Structure formats: C-alpha cells, structure tokens
Amino acid sequence: MEGEKTNGPFHVQEAANFYNVFDDLFGDAYFIPVTSLDVRYSSGKQNEVETRVYSGNMIAPREVRKIITI
C-alpha cells in the first residue's frame, strides 16, 4: 500500500515515542525508522507454527526460543 510506504515510518515513530522506545534505547537520539524488518521466531518444537513479530504484539518467552533467519 502506498500509504504504508509514505506514512508508515511516521506512525512507527509516533508509537516509539508513545512507548518511550527512543529514551529507553538511545537516550536523547531519535530517528524515523524507514526499513521494515521481518522477524520470526520458533518455539523449537517440531510441527510448531512460527511466530511473526508485528508492531505491538506480545510474544511469550516460550514462543521465541529459536530465531528463524529470513
């Protein structure tokens, strides 16, 4: 979607500001994130569905035992 490409980074920055991500991770530094990441984890169990990381989703520790390289 075109809106996701043009406005998406600003929405991510707004969410990061709201949750104090920049303060917690970078101190006084801030930026507008322009690169999307595709991060997925596996619990390591056989036949287990992978868990994909989205903006704002909560993932239990048992779901992220093994990162899947994309």
PyMOL Python script that loads the backbone (N, CA, C, O; Angstrom):
from pymol import cmd

cmd.read_pdbstr("""\
ATOM      1  N   MET A   1       0.826  -1.177   0.000  1.00  0.00           N
ATOM      2  CA  MET A   1       0.000   0.000   0.000  1.00  0.00           C
ATOM      3  C   MET A   1       0.876   1.248   0.000  1.00  0.00           C
ATOM      4  O   MET A   1       1.903   1.293   0.678  1.00  0.00           O
ATOM      5  N   GLU A   2       0.472   2.249  -0.754  1.00  0.00           N
ATOM      6  CA  GLU A   2       1.256   3.469  -0.863  1.00  0.00           C
ATOM      7  C   GLU A   2       1.318   4.230   0.465  1.00  0.00           C
ATOM      8  O   GLU A   2       2.367   4.762   0.829  1.00  0.00           O
ATOM      9  N   GLY A   3       0.199   4.279   1.183  1.00  0.00           N
ATOM     10  CA  GLY A   3       0.183   4.976   2.470  1.00  0.00           C
ATOM     11  C   GLY A   3       1.141   4.380   3.475  1.00  0.00           C
ATOM     12  O   GLY A   3       1.715   5.099   4.293  1.00  0.00           O
ATOM     13  N   GLU A   4       1.319   3.073   3.422  1.00  0.00           N
ATOM     14  CA  GLU A   4       2.245   2.404   4.329  1.00  0.00           C
ATOM     15  C   GLU A   4       3.682   2.809   4.025  1.00  0.00           C
ATOM     16  O   GLU A   4       4.504   2.930   4.933  1.00  0.00           O
ATOM     17  N   LYS A   5       3.980   3.016   2.752  1.00  0.00           N
ATOM     18  CA  LYS A   5       5.331   3.410   2.357  1.00  0.00           C
ATOM     19  C   LYS A   5       5.610   4.873   2.711  1.00  0.00           C
ATOM     20  O   LYS A   5       6.721   5.212   3.119  1.00  0.00           O
ATOM     21  N   THR A   6       4.609   5.734   2.558  1.00  0.00           N
ATOM     22  CA  THR A   6       4.843   7.158   2.793  1.00  0.00           C
ATOM     23  C   THR A   6       4.604   7.568   4.236  1.00  0.00           C
ATOM     24  O   THR A   6       5.403   8.321   4.792  1.00  0.00           O
ATOM     25  N   ASN A   7       3.541   7.101   4.856  1.00  0.00           N
ATOM     26  CA  ASN A   7       3.195   7.496   6.226  1.00  0.00           C
ATOM     27  C   ASN A   7       3.603   6.465   7.274  1.00  0.00           C
ATOM     28  O   ASN A   7       3.707   6.793   8.456  1.00  0.00           O
ATOM     29  N   GLY A   8       3.831   5.245   6.861  1.00  0.00           N
ATOM     30  CA  GLY A   8       4.151   4.165   7.787  1.00  0.00           C
ATOM     31  C   GLY A   8       5.288   4.476   8.739  1.00  0.00           C
ATOM     32  O   GLY A   8       5.147   4.271   9.944  1.00  0.00           O
ATOM     33  N   PRO A   9       6.437   4.976   8.223  1.00  0.00           N
ATOM     34  CA  PRO A   9       7.545   5.286   9.139  1.00  0.00           C
ATOM     35  C   PRO A   9       7.179   6.308  10.206  1.00  0.00           C
ATOM     36  O   PRO A   9       7.663   6.217  11.334  1.00  0.00           O
ATOM     37  N   PHE A  10       6.333   7.279   9.870  1.00  0.00           N
ATOM     38  CA  PHE A  10       5.927   8.279  10.855  1.00  0.00           C
ATOM     39  C   PHE A  10       5.022   7.668  11.927  1.00  0.00           C
ATOM     40  O   PHE A  10       5.086   8.067  13.090  1.00  0.00           O
ATOM     41  N   HIS A  11       4.185   6.707  11.545  1.00  0.00           N
ATOM     42  CA  HIS A  11       3.346   6.016  12.525  1.00  0.00           C
ATOM     43  C   HIS A  11       4.194   5.178  13.469  1.00  0.00           C
ATOM     44  O   HIS A  11       3.914   5.102  14.665  1.00  0.00           O
ATOM     45  N   VAL A  12       5.230   4.553  12.929  1.00  0.00           N
ATOM     46  CA  VAL A  12       6.141   3.769  13.773  1.00  0.00           C
ATOM     47  C   VAL A  12       6.863   4.693  14.743  1.00  0.00           C
ATOM     48  O   VAL A  12       7.017   4.363  15.919  1.00  0.00           O
ATOM     49  N   GLN A  13       7.304   5.846  14.257  1.00  0.00           N
ATOM     50  CA  GLN A  13       7.974   6.800  15.128  1.00  0.00           C
ATOM     51  C   GLN A  13       7.037   7.301  16.221  1.00  0.00           C
ATOM     52  O   GLN A  13       7.453   7.441  17.372  1.00  0.00           O
ATOM     53  N   GLU A  14       5.789   7.572  15.882  1.00  0.00           N
ATOM     54  CA  GLU A  14       4.812   8.018  16.887  1.00  0.00           C
ATOM     55  C   GLU A  14       4.625   6.957  17.963  1.00  0.00           C
ATOM     56  O   GLU A  14       4.578   7.277  19.151  1.00  0.00           O
ATOM     57  N   ALA A  15       4.516   5.686  17.549  1.00  0.00           N
ATOM     58  CA  ALA A  15       4.368   4.599  18.520  1.00  0.00           C
ATOM     59  C   ALA A  15       5.615   4.484  19.390  1.00  0.00           C
ATOM     60  O   ALA A  15       5.511   4.283  20.601  1.00  0.00           O
ATOM     61  N   ALA A  16       6.789   4.608  18.783  1.00  0.00           N
ATOM     62  CA  ALA A  16       8.043   4.537  19.546  1.00  0.00           C
ATOM     63  C   ALA A  16       8.124   5.687  20.553  1.00  0.00           C
ATOM     64  O   ALA A  16       8.577   5.494  21.681  1.00  0.00           O
ATOM     65  N   ASN A  17       7.693   6.863  20.153  1.00  0.00           N
ATOM     66  CA  ASN A  17       7.676   7.997  21.087  1.00  0.00           C
ATOM     67  C   ASN A  17       6.692   7.755  22.225  1.00  0.00           C
ATOM     68  O   ASN A  17       6.998   8.037  23.384  1.00  0.00           O
ATOM     69  N   PHE A  18       5.518   7.237  21.898  1.00  0.00           N
ATOM     70  CA  PHE A  18       4.491   6.988  22.905  1.00  0.00           C
ATOM     71  C   PHE A  18       4.991   6.010  23.966  1.00  0.00           C
ATOM     72  O   PHE A  18       4.750   6.203  25.158  1.00  0.00           O
ATOM     73  N   TYR A  19       5.689   4.958  23.527  1.00  0.00           N
ATOM     74  CA  TYR A  19       6.177   3.934  24.455  1.00  0.00           C
ATOM     75  C   TYR A  19       7.591   4.213  24.958  1.00  0.00           C
ATOM     76  O   TYR A  19       8.196   3.351  25.596  1.00  0.00           O
ATOM     77  N   ASN A  20       8.130   5.405  24.681  1.00  0.00           N
ATOM     78  CA  ASN A  20       9.462   5.821  25.143  1.00  0.00           C
ATOM     79  C   ASN A  20      10.587   4.902  24.685  1.00  0.00           C
ATOM     80  O   ASN A  20      11.574   4.720  25.397  1.00  0.00           O
ATOM     81  N   VAL A  21      10.440   4.327  23.508  1.00  0.00           N
ATOM     82  CA  VAL A  21      11.460   3.419  22.981  1.00  0.00           C
ATOM     83  C   VAL A  21      12.779   4.157  22.773  1.00  0.00           C
ATOM     84  O   VAL A  21      13.839   3.648  23.137  1.00  0.00           O
ATOM     85  N   PHE A  22      12.718   5.351  22.191  1.00  0.00           N
ATOM     86  CA  PHE A  22      13.950   6.085  21.933  1.00  0.00           C
ATOM     87  C   PHE A  22      14.665   6.426  23.233  1.00  0.00           C
ATOM     88  O   PHE A  22      15.882   6.268  23.330  1.00  0.00           O
ATOM     89  N   ASP A  23      13.920   6.893  24.234  1.00  0.00           N
ATOM     90  CA  ASP A  23      14.532   7.220  25.531  1.00  0.00           C
ATOM     91  C   ASP A  23      15.167   5.995  26.165  1.00  0.00           C
ATOM     92  O   ASP A  23      16.290   6.060  26.665  1.00  0.00           O
ATOM     93  N   ASP A  24      14.450   4.878  26.146  1.00  0.00           N
ATOM     94  CA  ASP A  24      14.938   3.665  26.789  1.00  0.00           C
ATOM     95  C   ASP A  24      16.156   3.074  26.085  1.00  0.00           C
ATOM     96  O   ASP A  24      17.062   2.556  26.739  1.00  0.00           O
ATOM     97  N   LEU A  25      16.182   3.151  24.747  1.00  0.00           N
ATOM     98  CA  LEU A  25      17.263   2.506  23.999  1.00  0.00           C
ATOM     99  C   LEU A  25      18.379   3.451  23.572  1.00  0.00           C
ATOM    100  O   LEU A  25      19.545   3.058  23.533  1.00  0.00           O
ATOM    101  N   PHE A  26      18.028   4.695  23.251  1.00  0.00           N
ATOM    102  CA  PHE A  26      19.009   5.569  22.623  1.00  0.00           C
ATOM    103  C   PHE A  26      19.260   6.877  23.375  1.00  0.00           C
ATOM    104  O   PHE A  26      20.064   7.692  22.921  1.00  0.00           O
ATOM    105  N   GLY A  27      18.609   7.095  24.487  1.00  0.00           N
ATOM    106  CA  GLY A  27      18.795   8.336  25.229  1.00  0.00           C
ATOM    107  C   GLY A  27      18.178   9.516  24.497  1.00  0.00           C
ATOM    108  O   GLY A  27      16.979   9.513  24.219  1.00  0.00           O
ATOM    109  N   ASP A  28      18.977  10.518  24.184  1.00  0.00           N
ATOM    110  CA  ASP A  28      18.478  11.721  23.520  1.00  0.00           C
ATOM    111  C   ASP A  28      18.352  11.574  22.009  1.00  0.00           C
ATOM    112  O   ASP A  28      17.782  12.450  21.359  1.00  0.00           O
ATOM    113  N   ALA A  29      18.862  10.506  21.442  1.00  0.00           N
ATOM    114  CA  ALA A  29      18.819  10.316  19.988  1.00  0.00           C
ATOM    115  C   ALA A  29      17.437   9.849  19.546  1.00  0.00           C
ATOM    116  O   ALA A  29      16.722   9.183  20.294  1.00  0.00           O
ATOM    117  N   TYR A  30      17.077  10.208  18.324  1.00  0.00           N
ATOM    118  CA  TYR A  30      15.831   9.727  17.736  1.00  0.00           C
ATOM    119  C   TYR A  30      15.991   9.693  16.222  1.00  0.00           C
ATOM    120  O   TYR A  30      16.898  10.326  15.683  1.00  0.00           O
ATOM    121  N   PHE A  31      15.142   8.979  15.548  1.00  0.00           N
ATOM    122  CA  PHE A  31      15.182   8.873  14.093  1.00  0.00           C
ATOM    123  C   PHE A  31      13.824   8.405  13.600  1.00  0.00           C
ATOM    124  O   PHE A  31      12.988   7.963  14.388  1.00  0.00           O
ATOM    125  N   ILE A  32      13.610   8.502  12.308  1.00  0.00           N
ATOM    126  CA  ILE A  32      12.396   7.979  11.688  1.00  0.00           C
ATOM    127  C   ILE A  32      12.759   6.646  11.052  1.00  0.00           C
ATOM    128  O   ILE A  32      13.525   6.622  10.088  1.00  0.00           O
ATOM    129  N   PRO A  33      12.237   5.540  11.558  1.00  0.00           N
ATOM    130  CA  PRO A  33      12.581   4.225  11.013  1.00  0.00           C
ATOM    131  C   PRO A  33      11.996   4.061   9.608  1.00  0.00           C
ATOM    132  O   PRO A  33      10.790   4.214   9.411  1.00  0.00           O
ATOM    133  N   VAL A  34      12.847   3.751   8.644  1.00  0.00           N
ATOM    134  CA  VAL A  34      12.386   3.625   7.258  1.00  0.00           C
ATOM    135  C   VAL A  34      12.556   2.218   6.704  1.00  0.00           C
ATOM    136  O   VAL A  34      12.112   1.940   5.590  1.00  0.00           O
ATOM    137  N   THR A  35      13.182   1.334   7.452  1.00  0.00           N
ATOM    138  CA  THR A  35      13.392  -0.034   6.998  1.00  0.00           C
ATOM    139  C   THR A  35      12.490  -0.968   7.782  1.00  0.00           C
ATOM    140  O   THR A  35      12.528  -0.998   9.012  1.00  0.00           O
ATOM    141  N   SER A  36      11.686  -1.722   7.068  1.00  0.00           N
ATOM    142  CA  SER A  36      10.830  -2.717   7.723  1.00  0.00           C
ATOM    143  C   SER A  36      11.636  -3.980   7.992  1.00  0.00           C
ATOM    144  O   SER A  36      12.461  -4.389   7.175  1.00  0.00           O
ATOM    145  N   LEU A  37      11.395  -4.579   9.124  1.00  0.00           N
ATOM    146  CA  LEU A  37      12.064  -5.822   9.479  1.00  0.00           C
ATOM    147  C   LEU A  37      11.058  -6.961   9.457  1.00  0.00           C
ATOM    148  O   LEU A  37       9.902  -6.792   9.847  1.00  0.00           O
ATOM    149  N   ASP A  38      11.502  -8.104   9.005  1.00  0.00           N
ATOM    150  CA  ASP A  38      10.670  -9.302   9.026  1.00  0.00           C
ATOM    151  C   ASP A  38      11.318 -10.260  10.019  1.00  0.00           C
ATOM    152  O   ASP A  38      12.256 -10.981   9.679  1.00  0.00           O
ATOM    153  N   VAL A  39      10.808 -10.260  11.250  1.00  0.00           N
ATOM    154  CA  VAL A  39      11.391 -11.056  12.325  1.00  0.00           C
ATOM    155  C   VAL A  39      10.413 -12.153  12.699  1.00  0.00           C
ATOM    156  O   VAL A  39       9.236 -11.895  12.950  1.00  0.00           O
ATOM    157  N   ARG A  40      10.917 -13.388  12.734  1.00  0.00           N
ATOM    158  CA  ARG A  40      10.087 -14.539  13.090  1.00  0.00           C
ATOM    159  C   ARG A  40      10.845 -15.430  14.059  1.00  0.00           C
ATOM    160  O   ARG A  40      12.067 -15.560  13.990  1.00  0.00           O
ATOM    161  N   TYR A  41      10.099 -16.035  14.954  1.00  0.00           N
ATOM    162  CA  TYR A  41      10.671 -16.944  15.940  1.00  0.00           C
ATOM    163  C   TYR A  41       9.942 -18.278  15.895  1.00  0.00           C
ATOM    164  O   TYR A  41       8.808 -18.382  15.427  1.00  0.00           O
ATOM    165  N   SER A  42      10.627 -19.281  16.392  1.00  0.00           N
ATOM    166  CA  SER A  42      10.043 -20.606  16.542  1.00  0.00           C
ATOM    167  C   SER A  42      10.233 -21.040  17.989  1.00  0.00           C
ATOM    168  O   SER A  42      11.199 -20.649  18.644  1.00  0.00           O
ATOM    169  N   SER A  43       9.315 -21.841  18.473  1.00  0.00           N
ATOM    170  CA  SER A  43       9.460 -22.355  19.838  1.00  0.00           C
ATOM    171  C   SER A  43      10.478 -23.480  19.894  1.00  0.00           C
ATOM    172  O   SER A  43      10.882 -23.905  20.976  1.00  0.00           O
ATOM    173  N   GLY A  44      10.893 -23.964  18.725  1.00  0.00           N
ATOM    174  CA  GLY A  44      11.852 -25.053  18.669  1.00  0.00           C
ATOM    175  C   GLY A  44      11.198 -26.417  18.687  1.00  0.00           C
ATOM    176  O   GLY A  44      11.881 -27.428  18.530  1.00  0.00           O
ATOM    177  N   LYS A  45       9.884 -26.469  18.876  1.00  0.00           N
ATOM    178  CA  LYS A  45       9.169 -27.734  18.892  1.00  0.00           C
ATOM    179  C   LYS A  45       8.833 -28.153  17.464  1.00  0.00           C
ATOM    180  O   LYS A  45       8.575 -27.313  16.601  1.00  0.00           O
ATOM    181  N   GLN A  46       8.838 -29.431  17.236  1.00  0.00           N
ATOM    182  CA  GLN A  46       8.518 -29.961  15.913  1.00  0.00           C
ATOM    183  C   GLN A  46       7.059 -29.660  15.561  1.00  0.00           C
ATOM    184  O   GLN A  46       6.185 -29.732  16.425  1.00  0.00           O
ATOM    185  N   ASN A  47       6.795 -29.326  14.301  1.00  0.00           N
ATOM    186  CA  ASN A  47       5.455 -29.010  13.787  1.00  0.00           C
ATOM    187  C   ASN A  47       4.835 -27.777  14.434  1.00  0.00           C
ATOM    188  O   ASN A  47       3.618 -27.600  14.388  1.00  0.00           O
ATOM    189  N   GLU A  48       5.648 -26.935  15.026  1.00  0.00           N
ATOM    190  CA  GLU A  48       5.153 -25.720  15.666  1.00  0.00           C
ATOM    191  C   GLU A  48       5.091 -24.594  14.633  1.00  0.00           C
ATOM    192  O   GLU A  48       5.996 -24.448  13.811  1.00  0.00           O
ATOM    193  N   VAL A  49       4.042 -23.817  14.678  1.00  0.00           N
ATOM    194  CA  VAL A  49       3.894 -22.676  13.775  1.00  0.00           C
ATOM    195  C   VAL A  49       4.812 -21.556  14.250  1.00  0.00           C
ATOM    196  O   VAL A  49       4.919 -21.301  15.449  1.00  0.00           O
ATOM    197  N   GLU A  50       5.476 -20.886  13.302  1.00  0.00           N
ATOM    198  CA  GLU A  50       6.361 -19.796  13.692  1.00  0.00           C
ATOM    199  C   GLU A  50       5.560 -18.587  14.143  1.00  0.00           C
ATOM    200  O   GLU A  50       4.416 -18.395  13.732  1.00  0.00           O
ATOM    201  N   THR A  51       6.168 -17.784  14.986  1.00  0.00           N
ATOM    202  CA  THR A  51       5.555 -16.569  15.494  1.00  0.00           C
ATOM    203  C   THR A  51       6.218 -15.391  14.817  1.00  0.00           C
ATOM    204  O   THR A  51       7.439 -15.248  14.875  1.00  0.00           O
ATOM    205  N   ARG A  52       5.431 -14.546  14.177  1.00  0.00           N
ATOM    206  CA  ARG A  52       5.963 -13.383  13.498  1.00  0.00           C
ATOM    207  C   ARG A  52       5.820 -12.166  14.404  1.00  0.00           C
ATOM    208  O   ARG A  52       4.805 -12.011  15.083  1.00  0.00           O
ATOM    209  N   VAL A  53       6.826 -11.310  14.414  1.00  0.00           N
ATOM    210  CA  VAL A  53       6.819 -10.103  15.222  1.00  0.00           C
ATOM    211  C   VAL A  53       6.167  -8.983  14.414  1.00  0.00           C
ATOM    212  O   VAL A  53       6.604  -8.667  13.307  1.00  0.00           O
ATOM    213  N   TYR A  54       5.137  -8.400  14.969  1.00  0.00           N
ATOM    214  CA  TYR A  54       4.447  -7.254  14.381  1.00  0.00           C
ATOM    215  C   TYR A  54       4.595  -6.086  15.328  1.00  0.00           C
ATOM    216  O   TYR A  54       5.002  -6.265  16.476  1.00  0.00           O
ATOM    217  N   SER A  55       4.275  -4.911  14.872  1.00  0.00           N
ATOM    218  CA  SER A  55       4.329  -3.737  15.746  1.00  0.00           C
ATOM    219  C   SER A  55       3.301  -3.886  16.859  1.00  0.00           C
ATOM    220  O   SER A  55       2.094  -3.880  16.617  1.00  0.00           O
ATOM    221  N   GLY A  56       3.796  -4.017  18.072  1.00  0.00           N
ATOM    222  CA  GLY A  56       2.904  -4.020  19.215  1.00  0.00           C
ATOM    223  C   GLY A  56       2.406  -5.367  19.693  1.00  0.00           C
ATOM    224  O   GLY A  56       1.716  -5.425  20.711  1.00  0.00           O
ATOM    225  N   ASN A  57       2.728  -6.466  18.998  1.00  0.00           N
ATOM    226  CA  ASN A  57       2.214  -7.730  19.503  1.00  0.00           C
ATOM    227  C   ASN A  57       3.062  -8.232  20.663  1.00  0.00           C
ATOM    228  O   ASN A  57       4.253  -7.935  20.762  1.00  0.00           O
ATOM    229  N   MET A  58       2.430  -8.987  21.522  1.00  0.00           N
ATOM    230  CA  MET A  58       3.103  -9.549  22.690  1.00  0.00           C
ATOM    231  C   MET A  58       3.415 -11.012  22.410  1.00  0.00           C
ATOM    232  O   MET A  58       2.556 -11.770  21.960  1.00  0.00           O
ATOM    233  N   ILE A  59       4.664 -11.399  22.684  1.00  0.00           N
ATOM    234  CA  ILE A  59       5.103 -12.767  22.416  1.00  0.00           C
ATOM    235  C   ILE A  59       5.637 -13.351  23.715  1.00  0.00           C
ATOM    236  O   ILE A  59       6.473 -12.750  24.390  1.00  0.00           O
ATOM    237  N   ALA A  60       5.143 -14.520  24.048  1.00  0.00           N
ATOM    238  CA  ALA A  60       5.570 -15.184  25.279  1.00  0.00           C
ATOM    239  C   ALA A  60       6.978 -15.772  25.089  1.00  0.00           C
ATOM    240  O   ALA A  60       7.339 -16.150  23.975  1.00  0.00           O
ATOM    241  N   PRO A  61       7.770 -15.853  26.159  1.00  0.00           N
ATOM    242  CA  PRO A  61       9.120 -16.409  26.048  1.00  0.00           C
ATOM    243  C   PRO A  61       9.148 -17.817  25.445  1.00  0.00           C
ATOM    244  O   PRO A  61      10.084 -18.158  24.722  1.00  0.00           O
ATOM    245  N   ARG A  62       8.151 -18.622  25.729  1.00  0.00           N
ATOM    246  CA  ARG A  62       8.130 -19.991  25.189  1.00  0.00           C
ATOM    247  C   ARG A  62       7.968 -20.016  23.673  1.00  0.00           C
ATOM    248  O   ARG A  62       8.227 -21.037  23.037  1.00  0.00           O
ATOM    249  N   GLU A  63       7.534 -18.883  23.085  1.00  0.00           N
ATOM    250  CA  GLU A  63       7.323 -18.810  21.647  1.00  0.00           C
ATOM    251  C   GLU A  63       8.561 -18.337  20.886  1.00  0.00           C
ATOM    252  O   GLU A  63       8.565 -18.353  19.655  1.00  0.00           O
ATOM    253  N   VAL A  64       9.606 -17.918  21.591  1.00  0.00           N
ATOM    254  CA  VAL A  64      10.759 -17.310  20.928  1.00  0.00           C
ATOM    255  C   VAL A  64      12.073 -17.984  21.284  1.00  0.00           C
ATOM    256  O   VAL A  64      13.086 -17.311  21.475  1.00  0.00           O
ATOM    257  N   ARG A  65      12.066 -19.261  21.371  1.00  0.00           N
ATOM    258  CA  ARG A  65      13.281 -19.976  21.723  1.00  0.00           C
ATOM    259  C   ARG A  65      14.296 -20.017  20.603  1.00  0.00           C
ATOM    260  O   ARG A  65      15.492 -20.158  20.857  1.00  0.00           O
ATOM    261  N   LYS A  66      13.840 -19.898  19.368  1.00  0.00           N
ATOM    262  CA  LYS A  66      14.756 -20.009  18.226  1.00  0.00           C
ATOM    263  C   LYS A  66      14.350 -18.998  17.163  1.00  0.00           C
ATOM    264  O   LYS A  66      13.202 -18.983  16.719  1.00  0.00           O
ATOM    265  N   ILE A  67      15.322 -18.128  16.744  1.00  0.00           N
ATOM    266  CA  ILE A  67      15.015 -17.163  15.686  1.00  0.00           C
ATOM    267  C   ILE A  67      15.143 -17.847  14.340  1.00  0.00           C
ATOM    268  O   ILE A  67      16.024 -18.682  14.133  1.00  0.00           O
ATOM    269  N   ILE A  68      14.261 -17.485  13.436  1.00  0.00           N
ATOM    270  CA  ILE A  68      14.282 -18.035  12.088  1.00  0.00           C
ATOM    271  C   ILE A  68      14.927 -16.991  11.193  1.00  0.00           C
ATOM    272  O   ILE A  68      14.445 -15.861  11.117  1.00  0.00           O
ATOM    273  N   THR A  69      15.994 -17.346  10.526  1.00  0.00           N
ATOM    274  CA  THR A  69      16.685 -16.422   9.641  1.00  0.00           C
ATOM    275  C   THR A  69      15.929 -16.294   8.339  1.00  0.00           C
ATOM    276  O   THR A  69      15.576 -17.292   7.711  1.00  0.00           O
ATOM    277  N   ILE A  70      15.684 -15.064   7.937  1.00  0.00           N
ATOM    278  CA  ILE A  70      14.932 -14.804   6.709  1.00  0.00           C
ATOM    279  C   ILE A  70      15.892 -14.316   5.651  1.00  0.00           C
ATOM    280  O   ILE A  70      15.479 -14.032   4.526  1.00  0.00           O
TER     281      ILE A  70
END
""", "prot")
cmd.dss("prot")
cmd.show_as("cartoon", "prot")
cmd.util.cbc("prot")
cmd.orient("prot")
